Amino acid sequence: MKKVLIRDIIETIEKVAPLQWQEDYDNSGLTLGDTSKECSGVYVCLDLSEDIIEKAIKKNCNLIISHHPIIFKGIKKIDNASTLGQILTKSIKNDISLYAAHTNIDNAFNGVNGILAEKMGLINLKSLSKDLIFQNENFLGSGAIGELKEKMKTEDFLQLIKTKLNLSQVKYNSKNQKFIKRVAICGGSGGFLIKDAIKAKADIFITGEIKYHDLIDNDNQILLAEIGHFESEQFIKERIIAILYEKFCNFVPLFSDKTANRVKYLK
């Protein structure tokens, strides 16, 4: 059987979403581990936890690819009394490498926003921001805008995304928008792109998290919809698996985590 190194897996991800595409505040890439080792299996998740480490161990995976980095800022100590310390210690003891594909894959056409666009049936997808730093056909940027094939009544469109994205709820402001045609999107926390969505004349801007005052302060300008941070990014796990499957399905076991949103809602 072909020998696949951890670095081979990482290189395949970074061909789709190079690390230089990540935002300045981010910490995508290798967090922990030795990329020269043979990969026994890949476990893909949205967020790292002790439970995820245990699942990877049971599946004999020595590489975990998470969407969100476990370390965003510098740390001064690894304390087993903390969740971070426990995760890092358990990973080191079990020789598990940790890698994060975060805003670099958010900014890719076939990343988070591309997936949302596919689910909603958007066409003519392009960057929401005109400032495309990287001239690459797969670079989309942190936000995107596209169009529905036919305009829809607002209530029908909101129900459509609720169904297509498997949402328990959709929170939106009081903008009186009768029809939806132009749709702006940003997975995760996209409040910083509200002005761009208004400038692009979007009928609605959909993102994972929006501050309360951003919702009410813009209800005369644009319809804003908040669908949940987890919910907006939940499909990236399967996309990463799909990227790896094309090259490694016969050589490395690939697993996608099925953990539900750890943030709960009382219904």
Secondary structure, DSSP 8 states (H G I E B T S, - for coil): ----BHHHHHHHHHHHS-GGGS-TT---EEEES-TTSB---EEEESS--HHHHHHHHHTT-SEEEESS-S-SS--S---TTSHHHHHHHHHHHTT-EEEE--HHHHTBTTSHHHHHHHHHT-EEEEESSS---S--TTB--S-EEEEEEEEEEHHHHHHHHHHHTT-S--EE------EEEEEEEEEEE-GGGHHHHHHTT-SEEEEEE--HHHHHHTTTT-EEEE--HHHHHTTHHHHHHHHHHHHHTTTS-EEE-----SS----
